[in-house]
């Protein structure tokens, strides 16, 4: 549920599907990439709304796990129209997360890229290992790319660092390790990722940096809109745009810049749907 506030009066309200991986799927779909979502839901009106919204955006939900226990979590997001900032009040529930056993039922041959939002990391490592075993039987050009997002400052999530071909680490996590810039975080945390991996850290209005196996720091400035309207999901938008570009064979610099451009544009309007309207003039030329 979204509440748009000016001072203390609510000016408008809407329902919006959320969640990091869910939002990234929305953006990928709007950019024209076929994608699927896997997560947990509990049957009821909230789940019905979520599933209908996925369907409206042509996002495959055949792998969604309907749990018999728990409730689908809901958040109230208060957005300030004068600054575009948001306050999130989360009503978290006892809804079980997807397990490695659930993931074992997924037909991996459908996918070229699988992204994990860091949650129940111990189970997610087991899921990733399933993909790694699958990849070991394939030629290089057919292997599934694995990406992980480590956003929350929770110690168990840090075991995901060595399991991604592409690793997104948040500003909050970087600061939790004592780093005060994206560049410092990449240099300090790169030893945690596996050989050949790409480590990416976005730093809000300062843009984003990335570090690959060549040891060269890549940077993109931020592209703020003329006026901030809605920053909710900007990070999820950035991740999706980076994944989109890299999956199309774009360079790391192109991916980083495109991610910052799309995320910046998204902050200039409510929700995500307008991304498709401004996509053509933002797409990296190297992808044509």
C-alpha positions as CSV (number, residue, x, y, z in Angstrom):
1,X,0.0,0.0,0.0
2,X,1.4,3.4,-1.0
3,X,0.5,6.6,0.8
4,X,1.5,9.9,-0.8
5,X,1.8,12.6,1.8
6,X,2.2,16.4,1.8
7,X,3.0,17.5,5.4
8,X,0.6,15.2,7.2
9,X,-2.4,14.9,4.8
10,X,-2.6,11.9,2.6
11,X,-3.1,13.1,-1.0
12,X,-3.5,9.7,-2.7
13,X,-3.1,6.1,-2.1
14,X,-2.5,3.0,-4.2
15,X,-1.6,-0.7,-4.0
16,X,1.7,-1.7,-5.6
17,X,3.5,-5.0,-5.8
18,X,6.8,-4.8,-4.1
19,X,9.9,-6.8,-3.0
20,X,13.4,-6.5,-4.5
21,X,13.4,-9.4,-6.9
22,X,9.7,-8.7,-7.8
23,X,10.5,-5.1,-8.7
24,X,13.5,-6.1,-10.7
25,X,11.2,-8.5,-12.7
26,X,8.9,-5.6,-13.4
27,X,11.7,-3.5,-14.8
28,X,13.2,-6.3,-16.8
29,X,9.8,-7.0,-18.4
30,X,9.3,-3.3,-19.2
31,X,12.7,-3.3,-20.8
32,X,11.6,-6.1,-23.0
33,X,13.3,-9.1,-21.4
34,X,11.2,-12.2,-20.8
35,X,11.5,-13.1,-17.1
36,X,10.1,-15.3,-14.4
37,X,9.7,-14.8,-10.6
38,X,10.1,-17.4,-7.9
39,X,9.1,-16.6,-4.4
40,X,6.6,-17.5,-1.6
41,X,3.0,-16.3,-1.3
42,X,0.1,-17.3,0.9
43,X,-3.3,-17.7,-0.7
44,X,-5.6,-14.8,-0.2
45,X,-6.6,-11.3,-1.6
46,X,-3.1,-9.9,-1.3
47,X,-1.6,-12.9,-3.2
48,X,-4.4,-12.6,-5.8
49,X,-3.5,-9.0,-6.4
50,X,0.2,-9.8,-6.7
51,X,-0.3,-12.7,-9.1
52,X,-2.7,-10.6,-11.3
53,X,-0.1,-7.8,-11.4
54,X,2.6,-10.2,-12.5
55,X,0.3,-11.5,-15.2
56,X,-0.5,-8.0,-16.4
57,X,3.3,-7.5,-17.0
58,X,3.8,-10.9,-18.7
59,X,6.0,-12.2,-15.9
60,X,6.1,-16.0,-15.5
61,X,4.9,-17.1,-12.1
62,X,4.8,-20.8,-12.6
63,X,7.5,-21.3,-10.0
64,X,5.8,-19.3,-7.3
65,X,5.4,-21.4,-4.1
66,X,2.0,-21.1,-2.4
67,X,2.7,-21.8,1.3
68,X,0.1,-23.4,3.6
69,X,1.4,-21.5,6.6
70,X,2.0,-17.8,7.2
71,X,0.7,-14.7,5.5
72,X,1.9,-12.7,2.6
73,X,3.9,-9.7,4.0
74,X,2.6,-6.2,3.4
75,X,4.3,-2.8,3.8
76,X,3.0,0.8,4.0
77,X,5.2,3.1,2.1
78,X,4.9,6.8,2.9
79,X,6.2,9.0,0.0
80,X,7.0,12.7,0.5
81,X,6.1,14.6,-2.8
82,X,8.4,17.5,-2.0
83,X,11.5,15.4,-1.8
84,X,10.7,12.0,-3.3
85,X,11.9,10.3,-0.2
86,X,10.0,7.4,1.4
87,X,9.4,5.7,4.7
88,X,8.7,2.0,4.7
89,X,6.7,0.4,7.5
90,X,6.9,-3.3,7.0
91,X,4.5,-5.8,8.5
92,X,6.7,-8.9,8.2
93,X,5.1,-12.2,8.7
94,X,6.0,-15.9,9.3
95,X,5.7,-16.7,5.6
96,X,8.3,-19.5,4.9
97,X,10.9,-18.7,2.2
98,X,11.5,-20.8,-0.9
99,X,13.7,-23.8,-0.2
100,X,16.3,-25.7,-2.2
101,X,13.8,-28.5,-2.6
102,X,11.4,-26.1,-4.1
103,X,14.1,-24.8,-6.5
104,X,15.0,-28.3,-7.6
105,X,11.6,-28.5,-9.4
106,X,12.6,-25.5,-11.7
107,X,13.5,-26.4,-15.3
108,X,16.9,-24.7,-15.6
109,X,17.2,-25.0,-19.4
110,X,14.7,-22.1,-19.7
111,X,17.1,-19.6,-18.3
112,X,20.2,-17.7,-19.3
113,X,20.5,-15.7,-16.1
114,X,19.2,-16.3,-12.5
115,X,19.3,-13.6,-9.8
116,X,18.9,-14.1,-6.1
117,X,17.8,-11.4,-3.7
118,X,19.7,-12.4,-0.5
119,X,17.2,-13.8,2.0
120,X,17.5,-17.4,3.5
121,X,21.1,-17.5,2.4
122,X,21.9,-21.1,3.5
123,X,19.1,-22.5,1.3
124,X,20.0,-20.1,-1.5
125,X,23.6,-21.4,-1.5
126,X,22.2,-24.9,-2.1
127,X,20.0,-23.5,-4.9
128,X,23.1,-21.9,-6.5
129,X,25.0,-25.1,-6.2
130,X,22.3,-26.8,-8.2
131,X,22.8,-24.3,-11.0
132,X,26.6,-24.8,-10.8
133,X,26.2,-28.5,-11.2
134,X,23.9,-27.9,-14.2
135,X,26.4,-25.5,-15.7
136,X,29.3,-28.0,-15.3
137,X,27.6,-30.1,-18.0
138,X,27.3,-27.2,-20.5
139,X,29.6,-25.4,-22.9
140,X,30.6,-21.9,-21.7
141,X,28.2,-20.0,-24.0
142,X,25.2,-22.0,-22.6
143,X,25.9,-21.6,-18.9
144,X,23.5,-19.7,-16.7
145,X,24.9,-16.5,-15.3
146,X,24.3,-16.3,-11.5
147,X,23.9,-12.9,-9.7
148,X,23.2,-12.2,-6.1
149,X,22.1,-9.1,-4.2
150,X,23.4,-8.5,-0.7
151,X,21.4,-5.6,0.5
152,X,20.6,-6.2,4.2
153,X,23.2,-5.9,6.9
154,X,22.7,-9.4,8.2
155,X,25.8,-11.6,8.7
156,X,24.2,-14.8,7.3
157,X,23.8,-13.1,3.9
158,X,27.5,-12.5,3.6
159,X,28.0,-16.2,2.7
160,X,26.5,-15.3,-0.7
161,X,29.6,-13.2,-1.7
162,X,31.5,-16.1,-3.3
163,X,28.5,-17.6,-5.1
164,X,27.7,-15.0,-7.8
165,X,29.2,-14.3,-11.2
166,X,27.8,-10.8,-10.6
167,X,27.4,-9.6,-7.0
168,X,25.4,-6.5,-6.1
169,X,26.4,-5.1,-2.6
170,X,24.4,-2.2,-1.1
171,X,25.6,1.0,0.4
172,X,24.3,-0.1,3.8
173,X,26.3,-3.4,3.7
174,X,29.4,-1.5,2.5
175,X,29.1,0.8,5.5
176,X,28.5,-2.1,7.8
177,X,32.0,-3.3,6.8
178,X,33.4,0.2,7.5
179,X,33.6,1.6,4.0
180,X,32.5,5.2,3.2
181,X,32.6,5.1,-0.6
182,X,31.7,2.6,-3.4
183,X,35.3,2.5,-4.6
184,X,36.6,1.7,-1.1
185,X,33.9,-1.0,-0.7
186,X,34.8,-2.7,-3.9
187,X,38.5,-2.8,-3.2
188,X,37.9,-4.0,0.4
189,X,35.3,-6.6,-0.5
190,X,36.5,-8.0,-3.8
191,X,38.5,-10.7,-2.0
192,X,35.2,-12.2,-0.9
193,X,33.9,-12.9,-4.4
194,X,34.9,-15.8,-6.5
195,X,37.6,-15.7,-9.2
196,X,36.4,-13.8,-12.3
197,X,33.3,-12.3,-10.7
198,X,32.0,-8.7,-11.0
199,X,31.3,-6.8,-7.8
200,X,29.0,-3.8,-8.1
201,X,28.1,-1.1,-5.5
202,X,25.6,1.7,-6.1
203,X,25.9,4.8,-3.9
204,X,22.7,6.8,-4.4
205,X,23.4,10.3,-5.7
206,X,27.1,9.5,-6.2
207,X,26.3,6.9,-8.9
208,X,27.8,3.4,-8.9
209,X,31.1,1.6,-9.2
210,X,32.0,-1.8,-10.4
211,X,35.1,-4.0,-10.2
212,X,35.9,-7.0,-12.4
213,X,38.7,-9.5,-12.6
214,X,40.9,-7.0,-14.5
215,X,41.2,-4.9,-11.3
216,X,39.9,-1.7,-13.0
217,X,37.3,0.3,-11.1
218,X,34.5,1.3,-13.4
219,X,32.3,4.3,-12.5
220,X,29.1,5.9,-13.6
221,X,27.7,9.2,-12.3
222,X,24.1,9.3,-11.2
223,X,21.5,10.8,-13.5
224,X,18.9,12.5,-11.2
225,X,15.6,13.6,-12.6
226,X,14.6,17.3,-12.7
227,X,12.5,16.7,-9.6
228,X,12.5,13.7,-7.3
229,X,9.1,12.1,-7.2
230,X,9.4,8.5,-6.0
231,X,12.7,6.8,-5.0
232,X,11.1,3.5,-3.9
233,X,12.6,0.7,-5.8
234,X,15.4,2.7,-7.4
235,X,18.0,0.1,-6.4
236,X,15.9,-2.7,-7.8
237,X,15.6,-0.8,-11.0
238,X,19.4,-0.3,-11.2
239,X,20.0,-4.0,-10.7
240,X,17.5,-4.9,-13.4
241,X,19.0,-2.5,-15.9
242,X,22.5,-3.8,-15.2
243,X,21.4,-7.4,-15.6
244,X,19.5,-6.5,-18.8
245,X,22.6,-4.9,-20.4
246,X,25.1,-7.6,-19.3
247,X,22.7,-10.4,-20.4
248,X,22.6,-8.8,-23.9
249,X,26.4,-8.8,-24.1
250,X,26.9,-5.1,-23.2
251,X,30.1,-4.0,-21.5
252,X,30.4,-3.4,-17.8
253,X,30.7,0.4,-18.4
254,X,27.5,0.3,-20.5
255,X,25.7,-1.7,-17.9
256,X,26.7,0.6,-15.1
257,X,25.8,3.7,-17.0
258,X,22.5,2.3,-18.2
259,X,21.6,1.2,-14.7
260,X,22.2,4.6,-13.3
261,X,20.2,6.3,-16.2
262,X,17.2,4.0,-15.8
263,X,17.2,4.3,-12.0
264,X,17.5,8.1,-12.2
265,X,14.6,8.3,-14.7
266,X,12.5,6.0,-12.4
267,X,12.9,8.5,-9.5
268,X,11.1,11.1,-11.6
269,X,7.8,9.3,-11.7
270,X,5.6,7.1,-9.6
271,X,6.0,3.3,-9.9
272,X,7.7,1.7,-12.9
273,X,5.4,1.7,-15.9
274,X,6.8,4.9,-17.5
275,X,10.2,3.1,-17.9
276,X,9.0,1.6,-21.1
277,X,8.0,5.0,-22.5
278,X,11.5,6.4,-22.0
279,X,13.5,3.2,-22.8
280,X,14.5,3.8,-26.4
281,X,16.5,7.0,-25.7
282,X,18.4,5.4,-22.9
283,X,19.4,2.0,-24.4
284,X,23.2,1.6,-24.8
285,X,24.1,2.0,-28.5
286,X,26.3,-1.1,-28.2
287,X,23.2,-3.3,-27.8
288,X,21.8,-2.4,-31.2
